[in-house]
Amino acid sequence: MTDTILQEADGGILTITLNRPDKLNALTDEMLHALKDALKQAKRDDSVRAIVLTGAGRGFCPGQDLGSAHERGADSGDFGYGDHLRETYNPIILGMRTMPKPVISAINGVAAGAGMSLALAPDYRIAAESATFLQAFVKVGLIPDSGSTWLLPRLIGEARAMEMMLTGRRIDAATALEWGLVNEVVPDDELMDRVQTLAKQFAEGPTKAIGYIKQGVMYASDAPLEDALAYEADLQDMAGRTADHVEGLNAFFEKRQANFKGE
């Protein structure tokens, strides 16, 4: 088992930590395959009801380790970026967006390039005050990838997204919050406590309904209203058949806290 990512499960919460702190968690092929496998396993594991993604040390992730990319194309001039994205980054981003469980990013430092995409893909994003965000691709003659062209305009609007992508402007956590890039900003030493509190709330929630919420939002992002309404009705039918819905109704009428089981 690789130690380039760490996994810790506790109380229905799986915390995945990118673990190359000496490189600010720059991504290698080994890390990417390990992260892809961890997300696949988390999807299948019914005991996992919330996922946290963070980085070890003082950085979240500055993106791809360019040394490994340079090695791939040093002789031929073909860096194989397209195939690399299809095999690693794309399944990871899709894995988080389509995960039928809530995913939180705990952004503890710089999030740049594809590392910024990893920070944005989760459902809820909490940043430390020291966190910074950078679309670094243009600085090395590349285009934003790993979902950035889809995620960023939807979060902050096309004008600001294009500003970040075309200029490579770095923004701080306060600006990220103002623009809607993240949900919360907290002091550095409070980041993981806040993330764990939220993850616990999610892990104790109606897991299947949360998954259906994610499906509905993803579908509606590109669907006509009529189709989105029809899909909502289908999802609501499925949510209404869950044991958690029955428990939620009983708790409501009995005036008590619901005890959801994710079923």
N, C-alpha and C positions, 0 to 999 in steps of 0.2 A: 504493500500500500504506500502511495506517495505521501510525503509530508509537505508537499508544496501547497496543499490545502489541508485545513484541519476541520474536523466535524465533531460537534458536541450536541448530544440530544438530552433534553431535560424538560420534563413536564409537557410533552407534545411540541416543544420548540426545538427545531434543528438549526444550530448556528454553524454556518460555513464561513471559514476564515481563510482568505488568500494569504499565503504564508511564505513570502520572500521579503521580509522586512528590510533587509540590507539593500534591496533594489526597489523599495517602495511598492513591492508586490507587482512589478512588471511581469507580464504574462508570457509564459513559455508554452510550447506545445504540450508538455507534460501536465502543466497546470490546467490548461484548457480541457484536455481530455478527462482529467480528474473531476473538474467542475461539471462537465457535461454528464458524467456518470453519476455524480452525487445528486444532481437534480432529477435524473431519471429514477434513481432509487427512492428519493424523497416522494416523488409522485406516486410510486407504488406502495409506499409504506403507510398503512392506515394510522399508525401511531404518531406520525408527523402531521401536525395540524397548523403549523406556522413555520416559516423559514426566514432566517436572518442571514444576510450576506454582508460581510465586513472585511477589513484588511488588518493585518498584523502591523504593529509598530505605528509609525507616524504618517503612513500614507494609506489611502484606499486602493488606488491602482492608477498608474500613469499610462496604461495601455500595453500594447505589444512590446516585448523585449526586442528592440530593433536589431540587436546583435544576431539573434537567431534568424530573423528575416533576411538580414544581409548575407548570412552564410548560405541560405537557400538559393540566392540568385547571384552570388558574387561572380561566378564564371559564365553563366549563360545569359545573364541580364533579365531572365524571367523569374520573378520572385514568387510566382504562383499564388498571388493574393486571393484570386477568386476561389480557387479550390480550397485554400486554407479557410476562408470565410464560410464556405458551404459545409465544411467538415467540422468546424469548431464553433466559431462565434455565432453563426446563424442558429444552430440548434440550441445553443445556450440562451440566447435572447428569447427565442420562441418558447423554450422550456419554462422560463420565468413568466412570460406573458400569458401562456396557456395553462400554467400550473393551477390545478383546481383547489388551491390552498393559498392563503395570503403570503406574500413575500415582502419583506422590509429590507431596505438597504440602510446600513449604519455607516455613513460616509465620514470617516475619521481623518481625512486629510485630502491630498490632491486626488482628483478624479479627472483624468485627461484621456483624450483619444478614445480607444475602445473601452478603457476603464470608465470613462464617463457614461458610455452606453450601458455598461454593467450597473452603474449607479442609478440610471434612469429607468431601466426595465422593470424593477420591482413595483409593486402596487402602492407602496408608501415609502417616502424617502425622508430620513432624518439626518441632518448634517451637523457636525461639530462646528463651533465658531471658527476654527482654523481651516476648515475645508475650503478648497478652491476648485473651480471647474474650468476646463479648457478643451476646446475642439482643436486639437493640435495637428490635424491631418494636413492642412494647407501649408504648414511650415516645412513639411517634408515632401510636398508635391503630390499629395494623395487626396482622395475625397473622403468625407465622413462615411463610416461604415458601421457594421454591427448594430444596425437599426437606428442610428442617429438621425438619418434623413427623415425617418418616420416619426420617431419619438419626440425629437426636439421641437419641431413646429407645432405639434399638438399640445405640448406643455406650455410653451412660452410665446407662441405665435410666429408666423413666418418672418416678420421683419427682424425680431431679435435673434431668431435662430440663424438667419442668413448673416447677421452681424457677427455672431460667434464663429460660424463656419468659414466665412470669407476672410475675416481679419485675424482669427486665432486669438481673439481677446480672452484674457483670463478674468473670471469674475469671482468675487468672494462669496461667502455663505450668505451674508446679509442681502446682497444683490440677488442671489439665487432664490431666496425666500420672497423677496419683493416681486420677482418676475414669475413666480409660480413653479420654479424648477424643483423645489423641495417643499415638503409639507411643514417641516419644523426645523429650527436651528436651536441648539442647546449648547451650554458650555462644554468644553472638551471632556472634563472629568465627570460629566453627567450623561454622556452620550449612551453608553451601554446600559445604564440603569433605566433610562427613558425607553430605549429600544426594547429591553426585556419586559418592561411594564406593558408596553403596547402589544408585544408579541404574545404575552400571557393572555391579554384580553382577546386577541384574535384566536389563540389556541383553545380558548374556552367558549368560542362562539359556534354558531351553526355552520360547520365547515362546508357542507354541501351547498348551502345557500350562498355562502361566500364565493364558492367556485362558480355558481350560476350567475352571480353578479358580474364576475370577471368575464364570463362568456358573453353576457348581454352587452356589456360596454364595448368589448372588442368587436362584436358583430355590428353594433350600431354606429361605430366610428366611420364606416364606409357604406352603410346601408340606407336606402330611402326610408322615410318615416313609416310608411305602410308596412314594409318588411320588418322593421325594428319592432313595431307593435305586435306583429304576429309572432315574432321570435320571443318577445317578452312573455306572451301568453303561454307559449310552449314551455318556457323555463319555469314559469310560475306553477304550471301544472306539476312539473317534476318536483319543485320545492315543496309544494303542498302535500306531496306523498311521503315526505321524509318524517322520520321519528322525531327529529328536532323541531319540526313545525308543530307536531302534536304537543310536545313538551312546552314549546313557547306559548301555545294557546292555554294550556293548563296553568302554566305559571302566571299568565296574565290574569286569568279569572280567579286564581287563588291568591293573587297579590303577593307573589314571592319571586325571587330571582330564579330565572330559568337555569336548568342544569343540562346544557347541551352536551351531546356525546359525539357529534360529528357523524351522525347516522341518518 
